[in-house]
């Protein structure tokens, strides 16, 4: 698109992440003249460029290295295996480039106009786009805000992008740090901490809560906690990071008092907050809630009838697949083919070692909703497939309604949990019962059988484990 021009559009989308570019493509498919605005010079947002994709590439590479080093039990002897860190980074960057080009091709093929620059509202129907010295304006019928989120900064340990880094810099380091301190025992900190532990860094994790991954079932977290310790990661729970000085973190806890930890890199991963500043929202009717998220109704519409919001800036968990789902939905709503957003079953995956995947209700959720639940578990330690993969940690847990056997939730910690969870999501979406899951024939030997086995255990009909008396 040309410079210094005024553009008219039916739909304008701000932010080309997994929410925004999906919304733009679906909107154009539905016959709307659509413009997508992105301030970065690459499409795909944080997820593709500085988040989900680069981190998964590094998780896979570091895990591969770790497996080779520990494969002697299988009879695989590999001497002097090493990691060329720069080559791994080049491999990872190559994947991102391919995916970037893919999104560009999809936008072009679907007639989505792409504009590079920073957008701000001038009114409820006009946007100003700044790209260095160029300014253009877009007059729109409807706008979709999909500007995502960014890492929260600690006031006493501010990012300098050199020593004190966010997940973005942690994915683009020149070499593996000698001593890495991770502040925050949530999923981002643990995923990246695991990568560097496997690449040979001495890793310490500082978490204020009494367990890692606060909010998750402790029995699930314990499996990952044990594995981290086995990898040599030092875990400091109920601990506060006070400040950083002279390549050290000064931390304090009730138990230990004040102590220091060596750190040539400090990764601050204490959560993310929505990108709603400098958007000119004050020139529209859009309102934020107390946490800074954009208020939306059941149609993902803001308090301004021309403006919608999806993904990390709006309601629900901050997950890429939720953003994409909302992106498709909001395009359909604007085009008039759907009335409101159906809050669907959103699975959540943490790519630790082993992986954790959950969907639907936990036992606690069921309890607080006044539902009497029954629970069954199947451990991977008795799964023939898990043994043949030499990955027998963890379990599948099924939570069902005692009244009618309907599956309410599934929690998996173990190998390939990220792939296994989709069957559970489908089961919950289709309102399946324990009987449905247990009567579905699963191929043998596979990890997916564990879902069937866990359903049987929930019914007290387990074959491969002893049923509780």
C-alpha positions as CSV (number, residue, x, y, z in Angstrom):
1,X,0.0,0.0,0.0
2,X,1.3,3.5,-0.8
3,X,2.6,6.1,1.5
4,X,0.8,9.2,2.9
5,X,-2.5,8.0,1.7
6,X,-6.0,7.7,3.0
7,X,-7.5,4.3,2.9
8,X,-11.1,3.2,3.3
9,X,-11.8,-0.2,4.8
10,X,-14.8,-2.2,6.0
11,X,-12.7,-3.8,8.6
12,X,-9.3,-2.8,10.0
13,X,-7.3,-5.1,12.3
14,X,-4.6,-3.8,14.6
15,X,-1.9,-6.4,15.3
16,X,-0.8,-9.3,13.1
17,X,-0.4,-12.0,15.7
18,X,-2.3,-15.3,15.9
19,X,-5.5,-13.3,16.7
20,X,-5.1,-10.4,14.2
21,X,-4.0,-12.1,11.1
22,X,-6.6,-14.9,11.4
23,X,-9.3,-12.3,12.0
24,X,-8.1,-10.4,8.9
25,X,-8.0,-13.4,6.6
26,X,-11.5,-14.7,7.7
27,X,-12.9,-11.2,7.4
28,X,-11.6,-10.9,3.8
29,X,-12.9,-14.4,3.0
30,X,-16.4,-13.1,4.1
31,X,-16.2,-10.3,1.5
32,X,-15.1,-7.4,3.6
33,X,-12.4,-5.0,2.4
34,X,-9.8,-5.7,5.1
35,X,-6.6,-3.9,6.2
36,X,-4.2,-5.4,8.6
37,X,-1.7,-3.2,10.5
38,X,1.5,-4.4,12.2
39,X,4.2,-2.3,13.8
40,X,6.9,-5.0,13.6
41,X,8.4,-5.6,10.2
42,X,7.3,-9.3,10.4
43,X,3.8,-10.8,10.6
44,X,2.9,-13.4,13.2
45,X,3.1,-11.4,16.4
46,X,4.9,-12.4,19.6
47,X,3.8,-16.0,19.3
48,X,5.6,-16.7,16.0
49,X,8.6,-14.3,16.3
50,X,9.4,-14.1,20.0
51,X,7.3,-16.7,21.8
52,X,5.6,-20.0,21.1
53,X,7.5,-21.0,18.0
54,X,11.1,-20.1,18.8
55,X,10.7,-21.5,22.3
56,X,9.3,-24.8,21.0
57,X,12.2,-25.1,18.5
58,X,14.7,-24.6,21.3
59,X,12.8,-26.9,23.7
60,X,13.0,-29.6,21.0
61,X,16.7,-29.1,20.2
62,X,17.8,-29.0,23.9
63,X,15.6,-32.0,24.7
64,X,17.1,-34.0,21.8
65,X,20.6,-33.2,23.1
66,X,19.7,-34.3,26.6
67,X,18.2,-37.6,25.3
68,X,21.2,-38.4,23.3
69,X,23.4,-37.8,26.3
70,X,21.2,-40.0,28.5
71,X,20.5,-42.8,26.0
72,X,23.1,-45.3,27.2
73,X,20.4,-47.4,28.9
74,X,18.9,-48.1,25.5
75,X,22.3,-49.1,24.3
76,X,23.0,-45.9,22.4
77,X,26.5,-44.7,23.1
78,X,27.4,-41.3,21.8
79,X,30.7,-39.7,22.8
80,X,31.4,-36.0,23.0
81,X,28.0,-34.8,21.9
82,X,27.9,-31.1,21.8
83,X,25.6,-28.3,20.8
84,X,26.6,-25.6,18.3
85,X,24.4,-22.8,19.9
86,X,24.7,-20.4,17.0
87,X,23.7,-23.2,14.5
88,X,20.7,-24.0,16.7
89,X,19.7,-20.3,16.6
90,X,20.1,-20.2,12.8
91,X,17.9,-23.3,12.4
92,X,15.2,-21.8,14.7
93,X,15.3,-18.5,12.8
94,X,14.9,-20.4,9.5
95,X,11.7,-21.9,10.8
96,X,10.3,-18.5,11.8
97,X,11.2,-17.0,8.3
98,X,9.3,-19.8,6.5
99,X,6.3,-19.2,8.7
100,X,6.5,-15.4,8.2
101,X,6.5,-15.9,4.5
102,X,3.6,-18.3,4.8
103,X,1.4,-15.7,6.6
104,X,2.4,-13.0,4.0
105,X,1.3,-15.4,1.2
106,X,-2.0,-16.2,2.9
107,X,-2.8,-12.4,3.4
108,X,-1.9,-11.7,-0.2
109,X,-3.9,-14.7,-1.5
110,X,-7.0,-13.6,0.5
111,X,-6.7,-9.9,-0.6
112,X,-5.9,-8.6,2.9
113,X,-4.1,-5.2,2.6
114,X,-1.1,-5.1,5.0
115,X,0.2,-1.8,6.3
116,X,3.4,-1.5,8.3
117,X,3.3,1.1,11.1
118,X,1.9,2.0,14.6
119,X,-1.8,2.6,14.8
120,X,-3.7,5.0,17.0
121,X,-7.4,5.9,17.0
122,X,-8.3,9.5,15.9
123,X,-12.0,8.7,16.4
124,X,-14.4,5.8,16.5
125,X,-14.1,5.5,12.7
126,X,-10.6,6.7,11.9
127,X,-7.1,5.5,12.6
128,X,-3.8,7.2,12.1
129,X,-0.8,5.1,11.0
130,X,2.7,6.3,11.7
131,X,5.6,4.6,9.9
132,X,8.8,6.5,10.7
133,X,8.1,9.8,8.9
134,X,5.1,8.7,6.9
135,X,1.6,9.2,8.2
136,X,-1.5,7.6,6.7
137,X,-5.2,7.4,7.8
138,X,-7.7,4.7,7.5
139,X,-11.4,5.4,7.6
140,X,-13.1,2.2,8.8
141,X,-16.6,0.7,9.5
142,X,-15.3,-1.7,12.1
143,X,-12.0,-2.1,13.9
144,X,-10.6,-5.2,15.7
145,X,-7.9,-4.6,18.4
146,X,-5.5,-7.5,18.5
147,X,-2.4,-5.8,20.0
148,X,-1.4,-8.7,22.4
149,X,0.6,-8.3,25.5
150,X,4.1,-7.7,26.8
151,X,6.2,-8.9,29.8
152,X,5.6,-7.3,33.2
153,X,8.6,-5.4,34.5
154,X,9.6,-5.6,38.1
155,X,10.1,-2.1,39.6
156,X,13.2,-3.2,41.5
157,X,14.7,-5.4,38.7
158,X,14.1,-3.4,35.5
159,X,14.9,-4.8,32.0
160,X,18.2,-3.6,30.5
161,X,17.9,-6.2,27.7
162,X,21.5,-7.2,28.4
163,X,21.7,-8.9,31.8
164,X,18.1,-8.5,32.9
165,X,16.1,-9.9,30.1
166,X,12.5,-10.9,29.2
167,X,11.5,-14.1,27.3
168,X,12.1,-12.2,24.0
169,X,15.8,-11.7,24.6
170,X,16.1,-15.2,26.2
171,X,15.2,-16.7,22.8
172,X,17.9,-14.7,20.9
173,X,21.0,-15.0,23.1
174,X,24.4,-15.4,21.5
175,X,25.4,-18.3,23.8
176,X,24.0,-20.3,26.7
177,X,24.6,-18.3,30.0
178,X,26.8,-19.8,32.7
179,X,24.4,-18.9,35.5
180,X,20.8,-18.1,34.7
181,X,18.4,-17.0,37.4
182,X,14.7,-17.2,36.4
183,X,12.4,-14.9,38.4
184,X,8.9,-16.4,38.2
185,X,8.0,-20.1,38.3
186,X,5.2,-19.9,35.7
187,X,5.2,-21.6,32.4
188,X,7.4,-19.2,30.5
189,X,10.1,-19.2,33.1
190,X,10.1,-23.0,33.5
191,X,10.0,-23.7,29.7
192,X,13.1,-21.5,29.1
193,X,14.8,-22.5,32.4
194,X,14.5,-26.2,31.2
195,X,16.0,-25.3,27.8
196,X,19.1,-23.7,29.3
197,X,19.5,-26.4,32.0
198,X,19.7,-29.0,29.2
199,X,22.2,-26.8,27.3
200,X,24.5,-26.7,30.3
201,X,23.6,-23.5,32.2
202,X,23.3,-23.6,36.0
203,X,19.7,-22.5,36.5
204,X,18.0,-21.2,39.6
205,X,14.2,-20.4,39.8
206,X,12.8,-18.0,42.2
207,X,9.0,-18.2,42.9
208,X,7.0,-16.2,45.4
209,X,4.3,-18.8,45.8
210,X,4.7,-22.1,47.7
211,X,4.7,-24.1,44.5
212,X,5.8,-23.8,40.9
213,X,3.1,-23.1,38.4
214,X,0.7,-21.6,41.0
215,X,-2.9,-22.5,40.4
216,X,-2.2,-25.9,38.9
217,X,-2.9,-29.2,40.8
218,X,0.1,-29.9,43.1
219,X,0.2,-33.6,42.0
220,X,0.7,-32.5,38.4
221,X,3.4,-29.9,39.3
222,X,5.3,-32.3,41.5
223,X,6.2,-34.5,38.5
224,X,7.8,-31.5,36.8
225,X,9.4,-30.2,40.0
226,X,11.2,-33.5,40.5
227,X,12.4,-33.6,36.9
228,X,13.8,-30.0,37.2
229,X,15.7,-31.0,40.3
230,X,17.0,-34.0,38.4
231,X,18.3,-31.6,35.7
232,X,20.2,-29.7,38.4
233,X,17.8,-26.7,38.6
234,X,17.8,-25.1,42.0
235,X,14.2,-24.1,43.0
236,X,13.6,-21.4,45.6
237,X,9.9,-21.3,46.6
238,X,8.2,-18.7,48.8
239,X,11.1,-16.5,47.9
240,X,11.2,-12.9,46.7
241,X,13.8,-11.5,44.4
242,X,14.8,-8.2,46.0
243,X,17.4,-6.7,43.6
244,X,20.2,-7.4,41.2
245,X,23.8,-6.2,41.9
246,X,27.3,-7.2,40.6
247,X,26.1,-10.2,38.6
248,X,24.1,-11.5,41.5
249,X,20.4,-11.6,42.6
250,X,19.7,-10.8,46.2
251,X,16.7,-12.8,47.3
252,X,14.9,-13.4,50.6
253,X,12.7,-15.9,52.2
254,X,11.3,-16.7,55.6
255,X,13.3,-19.9,55.8
256,X,16.7,-18.7,54.5
257,X,16.6,-14.9,55.3
258,X,18.5,-12.9,52.7
259,X,20.9,-14.7,50.3
260,X,22.5,-14.2,46.9
261,X,22.6,-16.2,43.7
262,X,25.2,-15.9,40.9
263,X,23.7,-14.7,37.7
264,X,25.2,-13.6,34.4
265,X,21.7,-13.5,32.9
266,X,18.5,-12.8,34.8
267,X,15.2,-13.8,33.1
268,X,12.2,-12.0,34.5
269,X,9.1,-14.0,33.7
270,X,6.4,-12.9,36.2
271,X,3.5,-12.6,33.7
272,X,2.3,-10.4,30.9
273,X,0.0,-7.4,30.6
274,X,-2.1,-6.1,27.7
275,X,-0.8,-3.6,25.1
276,X,-3.5,-0.9,25.4
277,X,-1.3,2.2,25.9
278,X,-0.7,4.7,23.1
279,X,-3.7,3.3,21.1
280,X,-5.7,6.6,21.3
281,X,-8.5,4.7,23.1
282,X,-9.4,7.9,24.9
283,X,-10.6,9.2,21.6
284,X,-13.1,6.3,21.4
285,X,-15.7,4.9,23.8
286,X,-13.5,1.8,24.6
287,X,-13.2,1.2,28.3
288,X,-10.6,-0.9,30.2
289,X,-11.2,-3.0,33.3
290,X,-9.2,-2.6,36.6
291,X,-6.4,-4.9,35.3
292,X,-6.0,-2.9,32.0
293,X,-7.8,-5.4,29.8
294,X,-10.3,-4.1,27.3
295,X,-13.9,-4.6,28.3
296,X,-15.9,-6.6,25.8
297,X,-19.4,-8.1,25.7
298,X,-20.6,-11.5,24.6
299,X,-19.9,-10.5,20.9
300,X,-16.3,-9.4,21.7
301,X,-17.5,-5.8,21.1
302,X,-16.0,-3.1,23.3
303,X,-18.0,-0.2,24.8
304,X,-17.7,1.4,21.3
305,X,-20.0,-0.3,18.8
306,X,-17.5,0.0,16.0
307,X,-14.6,-1.5,17.8
308,X,-14.0,-5.2,18.9
309,X,-11.1,-6.7,20.9
310,X,-9.6,-10.2,20.8
311,X,-6.7,-12.2,22.2
312,X,-4.4,-11.1,25.1
313,X,-5.9,-7.6,25.3
314,X,-9.4,-8.9,26.0
315,X,-11.1,-11.7,28.1
316,X,-10.0,-15.2,28.8
317,X,-6.6,-16.9,29.1
318,X,-3.6,-15.4,27.3
319,X,-3.2,-18.2,24.7
320,X,-2.5,-18.0,21.0
321,X,-5.1,-20.6,20.1
322,X,-7.8,-18.7,22.0
323,X,-6.8,-15.6,20.1
324,X,-7.1,-17.4,16.7
325,X,-10.5,-18.9,17.7
326,X,-11.8,-15.4,18.7
327,X,-10.3,-13.9,15.5
328,X,-12.4,-16.2,13.3
329,X,-15.4,-15.7,15.5
330,X,-15.3,-11.9,15.5
331,X,-14.9,-11.8,11.7
332,X,-18.1,-13.9,11.5
333,X,-19.9,-11.7,14.0
334,X,-19.0,-8.5,12.0
335,X,-20.1,-10.1,8.8
336,X,-23.4,-11.0,10.4
337,X,-23.1,-14.8,10.2
338,X,-22.7,-15.3,14.0
339,X,-24.5,-13.4,16.8
340,X,-22.2,-13.9,19.8
341,X,-18.9,-15.5,20.9
342,X,-19.3,-19.0,22.3
343,X,-16.8,-19.4,25.1
344,X,-15.4,-22.7,24.1
345,X,-13.3,-25.3,25.8
346,X,-9.7,-23.9,25.8
347,X,-7.0,-26.4,26.4
348,X,-3.8,-25.2,28.0
349,X,-0.3,-26.7,27.4
350,X,3.0,-26.1,29.2
351,X,6.0,-27.4,27.3
352,X,8.1,-28.3,30.4
353,X,9.7,-31.7,30.8
354,X,7.5,-33.7,31.0
355,X,4.7,-31.6,29.3
356,X,1.6,-30.6,31.2
357,X,-1.8,-30.2,29.4
358,X,-5.1,-29.4,31.0
359,X,-8.6,-28.8,29.7
360,X,-12.0,-28.1,31.3
361,X,-12.5,-28.2,35.1
362,X,-10.1,-29.2,37.8
363,X,-11.4,-31.0,40.9
364,X,-11.4,-27.6,42.7
365,X,-13.4,-26.0,39.9
366,X,-16.0,-28.7,40.1
367,X,-16.2,-28.3,43.8
368,X,-16.6,-24.6,43.7
369,X,-19.4,-25.0,41.0
370,X,-21.2,-27.3,43.4
371,X,-20.7,-30.4,41.2
372,X,-19.9,-33.7,42.9
373,X,-17.1,-35.1,40.8
374,X,-15.4,-38.5,40.6
375,X,-11.8,-38.8,39.6
376,X,-9.6,-41.5,38.0
377,X,-5.9,-41.6,37.2
378,X,-3.8,-43.8,35.0
379,X,0.0,-43.6,35.5
380,X,2.4,-43.7,32.6
381,X,4.7,-45.9,34.7
382,X,2.5,-48.8,33.7
383,X,2.0,-47.8,30.0
384,X,3.9,-50.1,27.7
385,X,4.3,-47.3,25.1
386,X,5.7,-44.9,27.7
387,X,8.2,-47.5,28.7
388,X,9.4,-48.1,25.2
389,X,9.9,-44.4,24.8
390,X,11.8,-44.3,28.1
391,X,9.4,-41.6,29.3
392,X,7.3,-43.2,32.1
393,X,6.8,-40.2,34.4
394,X,3.4,-38.6,35.0
395,X,-0.2,-39.6,34.6
396,X,-3.6,-38.9,33.0
397,X,-6.3,-37.8,35.3
398,X,-10.0,-37.6,34.3
399,X,-12.6,-35.6,36.3
400,X,-16.2,-36.5,35.7
401,X,-19.7,-35.7,37.0
402,X,-20.7,-38.3,39.5
403,X,-24.3,-37.9,38.5
404,X,-24.2,-38.8,34.8
405,X,-20.5,-39.7,34.1
406,X,-20.0,-36.6,31.8
407,X,-16.4,-35.7,31.4
408,X,-15.7,-32.3,33.0
409,X,-11.9,-32.0,32.8
410,X,-8.7,-33.8,32.0
411,X,-5.2,-33.2,33.4
412,X,-2.2,-34.8,31.8
413,X,1.5,-34.6,32.8
414,X,3.8,-36.8,30.7
415,X,5.2,-37.4,27.3
416,X,3.3,-35.9,24.4
417,X,0.7,-34.4,26.7
418,X,0.4,-31.5,24.2
419,X,-0.9,-33.9,21.5
420,X,-3.0,-36.1,23.8
421,X,-5.1,-33.2,25.2
422,X,-7.1,-32.6,22.0
423,X,-9.0,-35.8,22.3
424,X,-10.0,-34.6,25.8
425,X,-11.0,-31.2,24.4
426,X,-13.2,-32.9,21.8
427,X,-14.8,-35.2,24.5
428,X,-15.7,-32.2,26.6
429,X,-17.0,-30.1,23.7
430,X,-19.1,-33.1,22.5
431,X,-20.4,-33.6,26.1
432,X,-19.0,-37.2,26.1
433,X,-19.2,-39.5,29.1
434,X,-16.7,-41.8,30.7
435,X,-18.5,-44.6,28.9
436,X,-18.0,-42.9,25.6
437,X,-14.3,-42.5,26.2
438,X,-13.8,-46.0,27.6
439,X,-15.7,-47.7,24.7
440,X,-13.7,-45.8,22.1
441,X,-11.1,-48.3,20.8
442,X,-7.6,-46.8,21.1
443,X,-4.7,-48.4,19.2
444,X,-2.1,-50.4,21.1
445,X,0.6,-49.7,22.1
446,X,0.1,-45.9,22.2
447,X,0.1,-43.1,24.8
448,X,-3.4,-42.3,23.8
449,X,-4.7,-45.5,25.4
450,X,-4.0,-43.9,28.8
451,X,-7.1,-41.6,28.3
452,X,-9.2,-44.7,27.9
453,X,-7.5,-46.4,30.8
454,X,-8.0,-43.3,33.0
455,X,-11.7,-43.2,32.0
456,X,-12.0,-46.9,33.1
457,X,-10.3,-46.1,36.3
458,X,-12.7,-43.3,37.0
459,X,-15.5,-45.9,36.6
460,X,-13.8,-48.4,38.9
461,X,-13.3,-50.7,35.9
462,X,-9.5,-50.4,35.4
463,X,-7.7,-53.4,33.8
464,X,-4.1,-52.4,33.8
465,X,-4.0,-50.9,37.3
466,X,-5.6,-52.2,40.5
467,X,-8.9,-50.4,41.2
468,X,-9.0,-48.7,44.5
469,X,-10.9,-50.8,47.1
